[in-house]
Amino acid sequence: MDVMRDAIGWLSVLLALSGAVLSALHVRRSTWAVVIAAGFGLQAFAMAFTRIAIVLMSRGDTGSGTIPALFLLTSLLGMAGSAAIIAGLAGVLAQLKQATEAAGAPETLSDGEA
């Protein structure tokens, strides 16, 4: 059961890294892709660091007062990553709206109307 739990934890890190790579591949389309990629990168780093800290704690290789501070730091990094992803998504959607309006196409994303 421990192996399954560990595999799922590392799978979430892999998914965050995939989000960073996928976003980075679209930098030419939108400068906001850099922000999104950075957000996924921060999340991946925070998740990986947390996984490593958990392994060290289970082995007893922990410092006396450093673990709570490190968990706080990784939580803040993960939160900053989420904020970057949200900001990047808002920027991409705003660019999409501007491009749609500039093309004279009917709006499809406002107030749920088609």
Backbone as CSV, one residue per row, in Angstrom:
resi,resn,N_x,N_y,N_z,CA_x,CA_y,CA_z,C_x,C_y,C_z
1,MET,0.823,-1.206,0.000,0.000,0.000,0.000,0.863,1.265,0.000
2,ASP,2.018,1.202,0.662,2.909,2.362,0.686,3.432,2.681,-0.704
3,VAL,3.702,1.641,-1.490,4.204,1.851,-2.841,3.146,2.552,-3.686
4,MET,1.889,2.143,-3.528,0.798,2.754,-4.285,0.643,4.222,-3.907
5,ARG,0.716,4.522,-2.618,0.596,5.898,-2.150,1.744,6.751,-2.670
6,ASP,2.941,6.212,-2.630,4.111,6.945,-3.132,4.016,7.165,-4.634
7,ALA,3.554,6.156,-5.359,3.433,6.288,-6.815,2.428,7.374,-7.180
8,ILE,1.320,7.433,-6.466,0.317,8.467,-6.731,0.886,9.849,-6.413
9,GLY,1.645,9.965,-5.345,2.281,11.239,-5.003,3.239,11.700,-6.078
10,TRP,4.050,10.798,-6.599,4.992,11.164,-7.659,4.288,11.383,-8.981
11,LEU,3.155,10.722,-9.199,2.387,10.953,-10.414,1.875,12.392,-10.461
12,SER,1.486,12.937,-9.315,1.032,14.332,-9.289,2.167,15.286,-9.646
13,VAL,3.377,14.958,-9.257,4.542,15.765,-9.635,4.740,15.693,-11.149
14,LEU,4.601,14.489,-11.697,4.747,14.310,-13.142,3.675,15.094,-13.906
15,LEU,2.457,15.115,-13.401,1.390,15.876,-14.053,1.683,17.376,-14.035
16,ALA,2.183,17.869,-12.918,2.533,19.295,-12.846,3.675,19.615,-13.812
17,LEU,4.658,18.734,-13.899,5.740,18.943,-14.861,5.211,18.912,-16.292
18,SER,4.266,18.044,-16.559,3.650,17.989,-17.891,2.944,19.296,-18.215
19,GLY,2.272,19.863,-17.227,1.630,21.162,-17.431,2.634,22.249,-17.739
20,ALA,3.782,22.207,-17.083,4.829,23.195,-17.343,5.376,23.044,-18.760
21,VAL,5.628,21.814,-19.166,6.166,21.572,-20.513,5.145,21.961,-21.577
22,LEU,3.909,21.549,-21.386,2.866,21.873,-22.360,2.693,23.386,-22.497
23,SER,2.698,24.079,-21.400,2.574,25.541,-21.441,3.777,26.175,-22.119
24,ALA,4.963,25.672,-21.823,6.178,26.224,-22.417,6.207,26.026,-23.933
25,LEU,5.580,24.986,-24.417,5.527,24.740,-25.860,4.682,25.783,-26.598
26,HIS,3.855,26.511,-25.863,2.958,27.491,-26.476,3.352,28.939,-26.192
27,VAL,4.604,29.162,-25.850,5.075,30.513,-25.537,4.945,31.433,-26.747
28,ARG,5.127,30.910,-27.939,5.006,31.745,-29.140,3.581,32.239,-29.355
29,ARG,2.618,31.501,-28.904,1.222,31.895,-29.097,0.774,32.950,-28.098
30,SER,1.300,32.878,-26.887,0.892,33.816,-25.853,2.024,33.983,-24.847
31,THR,2.311,35.213,-24.502,3.329,35.449,-23.484,2.847,34.979,-22.108
32,TRP,1.552,34.834,-21.968,1.010,34.342,-20.704,1.356,32.874,-20.467
33,ALA,1.739,32.166,-21.518,2.135,30.769,-21.367,3.357,30.641,-20.466
34,VAL,4.210,31.656,-20.459,5.378,31.652,-19.570,4.919,31.679,-18.113
35,VAL,3.927,32.499,-17.823,3.407,32.601,-16.457,2.777,31.269,-16.033
36,ILE,2.021,30.674,-16.932,1.386,29.390,-16.626,2.447,28.310,-16.422
37,ALA,3.450,28.275,-17.292,4.526,27.289,-17.155,5.267,27.467,-15.833
38,ALA,5.524,28.710,-15.458,6.197,28.974,-14.176,5.332,28.508,-13.005
39,GLY,4.036,28.718,-13.112,3.130,28.272,-12.052,3.153,26.761,-11.887
40,PHE,3.075,26.046,-13.012,3.150,24.584,-12.936,4.514,24.135,-12.434
41,GLY,5.566,24.847,-12.832,6.906,24.519,-12.347,7.029,24.688,-10.842
42,LEU,6.489,25.776,-10.326,6.495,25.986,-8.866,5.727,24.893,-8.146
43,GLN,4.578,24.534,-8.697,3.798,23.467,-8.070,4.556,22.147,-8.091
44,ALA,5.190,21.826,-9.207,5.955,20.580,-9.300,7.101,20.573,-8.293
45,PHE,7.806,21.696,-8.187,8.904,21.792,-7.234,8.398,21.596,-5.806
46,ALA,7.303,22.271,-5.460,6.763,22.159,-4.103,6.307,20.732,-3.810
47,MET,5.651,20.095,-4.779,5.191,18.720,-4.565,6.366,17.758,-4.432
48,ALA,7.381,17.909,-5.284,8.547,17.031,-5.221,9.282,17.208,-3.895
49,PHE,9.442,18.447,-3.474,10.123,18.703,-2.215,9.347,18.094,-1.048
50,THR,8.041,18.204,-1.083,7.209,17.621,-0.028,7.356,16.109,-0.010
51,ARG,7.350,15.481,-1.200,7.510,14.021,-1.272,8.854,13.608,-0.676
52,ILE,9.907,14.342,-1.007,11.235,14.014,-0.480,11.272,14.204,1.030
53,ALA,10.664,15.274,1.522,10.639,15.524,2.968,9.884,14.422,3.699
54,ILE,8.816,13.925,3.108,8.053,12.846,3.742,8.899,11.575,3.829
55,VAL,9.634,11.286,2.767,10.513,10.112,2.792,11.568,10.267,3.879
56,LEU,12.178,11.443,3.977,13.192,11.681,5.005,12.602,11.579,6.409
57,MET,11.397,12.089,6.587,10.753,12.009,7.894,10.450,10.569,8.270
58,SER,10.048,9.774,7.302,9.730,8.373,7.605,10.972,7.578,7.974
59,ARG,12.140,8.028,7.515,13.402,7.374,7.853,14.019,7.935,9.130
60,GLY,13.461,9.014,9.623,13.999,9.634,10.825,15.126,10.608,10.564
61,ASP,15.348,10.966,9.296,16.421,11.896,8.927,15.908,13.328,8.931
62,THR,15.464,13.822,10.068,14.894,15.167,10.106,15.652,16.042,11.088
63,GLY,15.668,17.315,10.761,16.211,18.294,11.698,15.138,18.629,12.720
64,SER,15.511,19.189,13.821,14.564,19.421,14.908,13.465,20.417,14.542
65,GLY,13.832,21.607,14.096,12.814,22.617,13.833,12.709,23.025,12.387
66,THR,13.451,22.377,11.528,13.464,22.802,10.135,12.295,22.264,9.324
67,ILE,11.764,21.128,9.689,10.699,20.510,8.889,9.449,21.385,8.831
68,PRO,8.944,21.907,9.954,7.757,22.772,9.840,8.008,24.005,8.968
69,ALA,9.189,24.588,9.066,9.507,25.754,8.248,9.575,25.374,6.773
70,LEU,10.118,24.216,6.463,10.197,23.761,5.086,8.820,23.457,4.513
71,PHE,7.946,22.863,5.323,6.588,22.611,4.857,5.833,23.917,4.623
72,LEU,6.076,24.908,5.462,5.468,26.224,5.245,5.962,26.828,3.940
73,LEU,7.257,26.740,3.690,7.838,27.273,2.463,7.267,26.574,1.231
74,THR,7.168,25.260,1.265,6.626,24.547,0.111,5.149,24.849,-0.082
75,SER,4.414,25.054,0.993,3.007,25.442,0.859,2.880,26.808,0.201
76,LEU,3.741,27.729,0.589,3.725,29.061,-0.021,4.116,28.999,-1.499
77,LEU,5.097,28.160,-1.835,5.488,28.001,-3.232,4.356,27.389,-4.059
78,GLY,3.684,26.391,-3.508,2.549,25.790,-4.202,1.420,26.783,-4.403
79,MET,1.181,27.607,-3.398,0.142,28.627,-3.509,0.526,29.680,-4.550
80,ALA,1.781,30.067,-4.583,2.245,31.016,-5.600,2.112,30.413,-6.994
81,GLY,2.374,29.121,-7.107,2.192,28.438,-8.382,0.750,28.453,-8.833
82,SER,-0.158,28.194,-7.919,-1.590,28.239,-8.254,-2.008,29.641,-8.672
83,ALA,-1.511,30.651,-7.972,-1.834,32.037,-8.328,-1.304,32.378,-9.717
84,ALA,-0.109,31.896,-10.046,0.462,32.158,-11.372,-0.358,31.480,-12.468
85,ILE,-0.808,30.265,-12.212,-1.636,29.565,-13.197,-2.945,30.319,-13.422
86,ILE,-3.564,30.783,-12.355,-4.814,31.536,-12.476,-4.586,32.845,-13.220
87,ALA,-3.516,33.564,-12.884,-3.218,34.824,-13.570,-2.936,34.582,-15.050
88,GLY,-2.181,33.543,-15.349,-1.882,33.219,-16.740,-3.125,32.834,-17.521
89,LEU,-3.995,32.072,-16.913,-5.243,31.690,-17.573,-6.120,32.913,-17.828
90,ALA,-6.168,33.813,-16.858,-6.931,35.049,-17.056,-6.355,35.860,-18.207
91,GLY,-5.033,35.920,-18.308,-4.397,36.640,-19.398,-4.670,36.012,-20.752
92,VAL,-4.602,34.694,-20.826,-4.876,33.998,-22.091,-6.323,34.226,-22.516
93,LEU,-7.246,34.147,-21.577,-8.660,34.359,-21.914,-8.917,35.802,-22.345
94,ALA,-8.227,36.754,-21.728,-8.374,38.152,-22.142,-7.824,38.351,-23.553
95,GLN,-6.696,37.720,-23.860,-6.147,37.795,-25.216,-7.099,37.167,-26.227
96,LEU,-7.698,36.066,-25.856,-8.644,35.395,-26.742,-9.843,36.286,-27.019
97,LYS,-10.326,36.960,-25.990,-11.464,37.865,-26.164,-11.094,39.030,-27.080
98,GLN,-9.899,39.603,-26.875,-9.446,40.711,-27.726,-9.295,40.265,-29.172
99,ALA,-8.753,39.095,-29.380,-8.575,38.594,-30.745,-9.920,38.341,-31.406
100,THR,-10.874,37.839,-30.645,-12.213,37.585,-31.178,-12.895,38.889,-31.547
101,GLU,-12.783,39.902,-30.686,-13.386,41.202,-30.962,-12.706,41.880,-32.152
102,ALA,-11.393,41.740,-32.260,-10.659,42.357,-33.364,-11.023,41.706,-34.700
103,ALA,-11.337,40.434,-34.667,-11.690,39.726,-35.896,-13.139,39.987,-36.296
104,GLY,-13.897,40.605,-35.419,-15.299,40.897,-35.704,-16.201,39.687,-35.590
105,ALA,-15.693,38.652,-34.990,-16.492,37.441,-34.817,-17.456,37.629,-33.645
106,PRO,-18.575,36.947,-33.688,-19.501,37.033,-32.548,-18.857,36.453,-31.293
107,GLU,-19.161,37.083,-30.187,-18.593,36.604,-28.926,-19.213,35.274,-28.546
108,THR,-18.372,34.361,-28.076,-18.880,33.067,-27.669,-18.581,32.780,-26.213
109,LEU,-17.820,33.660,-25.555,-17.412,33.393,-24.181,-18.039,34.343,-23.166
110,SER,-18.920,35.241,-23.573,-19.447,36.212,-22.615,-20.806,35.767,-22.102
111,ASP,-20.941,35.738,-20.816,-22.187,35.448,-20.118,-22.832,34.146,-20.541
112,GLY,-22.066,33.210,-21.034,-22.585,31.904,-21.378,-23.444,31.873,-22.627
113,GLU,-23.496,32.980,-23.363,-24.303,33.026,-24.566,-23.477,32.529,-25.753
114,ALA,-24.148,31.865,-26.667,-23.458,31.374,-27.873,-23.679,32.319,-29.025
